[in-house]
Amino acid sequence: MSAISDRLDIDDLTQLAAPELRGRLATLIRQYAHQRSVELAETILCHIEALCLHPADCRDAEQLCAYRRLARHWRWLAASQRVPLTSSFA
């Protein structure tokens, strides 16, 4: 599964069944552990946001809250990789 081909529009992702979304998300997170990139973090974020919007998966407030926290984490990871780390000692 490549990050580029899996980076679908959020509307496309919400058309998938919730178990399929969760399976793809697990695969993407495992891939990220070996190959970190902004694109992959953003793809993971898109899958999490699709789960937040999925009518069959987020009827429980605690589950939705867990997905929101997870989304915040992946949003931070993507943003932290975009900003180059520079030393204040020049």
N, C-alpha and C positions, 0 to 999 in steps of 0.2 A: 504494500500500500504506500504510495508516494504522497508526500504532503501537498504537492501541487495538484494532483488529480483529486485529492480528497477535500481540497479547499473549495467547497461548493457554497453557493448562496445559502443563507440561513433558511430560506423558504424551501429549498431543495432538501436540506437536511431534516426539516420537520416532517417531511413526507415519509421518512423512513420509520420503521417500527422502533419503539423505544429499546427493545433488547438488541437490535442491530446497531443502533446508535451507541449504546453502552459498550458493545463488543468492539466497535471501531475505535471508540475512545480509549479503551484499554490497550489496544494494539498501538495506537498513536503515542500513548504515554510510554509504553515500553520502547518504542522507536526513539523517542526523545531522550531516554536515558543513555542511548548509545550515540545519538547524533543530534546534538542541541543546535537549534537554529530559531531565528525569529519566525520564519514561515511556519515551522512545525508547531511552535507555541501558539501562534495565531490560529492554526487549523484546529488544534486541541480546544482553544477558546471557542471557536465557532461550534464545535460539537457540543460543548457544555452549554452554550447559550441555546442551542437547538433543543437540548434536553429540558432546559428551563421553560421553553415555550411549548413543549410537547404535552398535549392534553391528557395523554394516558399515563404520563410519568410524574407529573408534578401536581397532583391533587393534594398531597400532604404538605403542609406548611414547613415541617422540619426538613423534608427532602428538598424542597425548593430552596430553603435557607442554606443547606449543605452545598447545593449546586452553585448558588450565588457566591459562597465563600471560595469554592474551587475556581470559579471564573475569575474572581478577584486575584487569586494567586497566579493563575496563568496569564492574566493581563499584566501583572507586575513582572513576571518572568520575561514576557515578550518585550516590555518596555525597557527592562534592565539590560537586555541584549542589544537594543538599538543604540543605547548611549555608550560611547566608547569610554572605558575607564582610563582616566588620566591622573597622573600624579601631580600633587600640588607643589612638589619639589622640582623646580626646573633649574 
